[in-house]
Amino acid sequence: MPNELNVHGRIVAISTSKRKGIPKSNIESVRLIENFGLEGDVHGGNWHRQVSFLALESIESMRAKGLPNLRPGAFAENITTEFIDIPHLTVGCRVRIGEEAELEITQIGKECHDKCAIFFKVGDCVMPREGIFAKVIVGGAIHIGDAVMVIPSSADVPVAA
């Protein structure tokens, strides 16, 4: 694809939960369902925040603030990545995971109505600023270690002169 950025990373954790408001449990693999989200996850459905992403680098910044035991899924994110600048992706860009799954970024950050336990422990939480949300465009199985590639939206691709 000519519009692909050379932005590659990988999945370091996949996390799901059956109830809202609790840390997610880490799993080895899951099926992404088109226009739904992660199979078996409470946040799945026909809406714009089907899947949430957070970078491992964001989790590490919170570990450095005094929470060394934070793990992927503690921020209720579904997919934890490494080597991708997740907070600077733009709405409309696409993310390809593994061989077939593709998602479209729909929201950057979120309002935190009730401060979480992490916020109360260290006075900060990265998810409202650095978490992103997406909807599933093409479903498929994903696994820890799968490659993640960012595909820019047409607005992000420079026009040749």
N, C-alpha and C positions, 0 to 999 in steps of 0.2 A: 504494500500500500504506500503510495507516494507521500501521504500526509502524516505518516507515523513519526513521532518524535523518537529520538534515541533515548528513551526513558524506560529503563528496565529495573525491576526489583523482583522481590519474591514474597510469598506468603510465609510468615513465621508462626501464625496462629489463626485458627478458625474457632469462633466461639458462638454458642447459641444458648438460649434459655427458654423455658416454658412459661415463665411469668415475667411481667415488667417489674422494674425497680430492684432487681437483684443482679449481682455480678453474673456474667455468663460463664458456662462451663466450656473448657477447651475440648475439641474433638479433632480427629485426624483428617476427616474429609466430610464433604456434604454435597448435596445436589442443589444447585441454584435453579430456581424455577422461574421461567419467563413471566414477567409482570407480577411476580409475587415476592421473591426473595429467597432466603435460605429455608430449605425444607425443615419443618419442625421448630422454627424460631417464632417467638411471640410477636416480633415486629413485622413479620411477613404480611402482605396484603396488597390490595390494589391502591397504592398511594406512592408518593414521591420519596419516602424514606424507607425503602425496602431493605437496604443493606447499609451498614455503617462501617467506615474505615478509620483506622488510626495508625500512625506510623510508630514503629518500635522506638524510633528516636524521640518521639514525644513522651512515651512512657519512661524512657531513660532520663529525660529531663525532670520528670516528677520524682523518680527514684533519687536523683541528686538533691532534691529539696527535702529529703528526710524520710522517704518511704522506700527503702531499698528492696522490700519484698513485693512490690507491685508486680502483677503478672498481666500478660495479655488477657483481655476479657473483663478486667476489673473496672473499666470505664464503660462497660456494656457495648463495646464495639464488636462487630461480627468478624471483621477481617483485619488482622494486624500485619502490616507490611514492613519491609526493610528495604532501604536504598531508593525510596521514591519520596519526593518532597510533597507529601500528601497535602499539607496545609495550603500549598500554592497552586493546586490544580484549580481549574475553572469550571463553572457550571457549563454543561454541554459537552465537555470532553468525554471520551470513552476510555474504559479500562478493560483490557482483555486479560483474562486469567486462564492459564493452561491452554489446552488445545481448542476449546470451543466457546467458553463462557465470555459474554461481553456485557458490560454495565455502562450506564450513562450517569455522570455526576449531575445531581439535581439540587444539592444544597451544600454550602460551606458553613460549617459551624452550626450551633443551635443555641437557643436561649435556654439558660439553666434556671428554671422556675424555683426549684427547691435545691439548695446547695447540698451536694452529696457528701458522704463521709470523708472522701478524700479531701474535698475543699476544707472541711472543718479541721482536719488534721494539719494541713500545711498552708491554708489560706489561698489555695489556687487549685484549678482543675483545667487540664488542657483540652478536654473534649469540646467545650463550647466554642473554642477558638480554632482548634486544630483537627477536630474530627470532621469527616465529610460523609455525605449520604448519596446513595445512588439507587437507580431502579435497574432491574435485570432486563436487558434487551434480548439476549440469547442465553438460554439456560445451558447447564452442563455440570458435570461433576468437577469439583475442585478439591485440592489436597494441599496439606502443608508442604512447602517447598516448591509449589508451582510458580512458574514465571508470571510476572505481572508486567504488562506493557501499557503505557499511556498513549492514547491516540488523541491528538488535539481536536477541538471543535473547529469548524471552518473559520470562526472568528479569530482563532489563535494562529492560523497559518498565514504567513506573510504573502502578499500578492506580488508576483513577479512584475518588474517594471518593463 
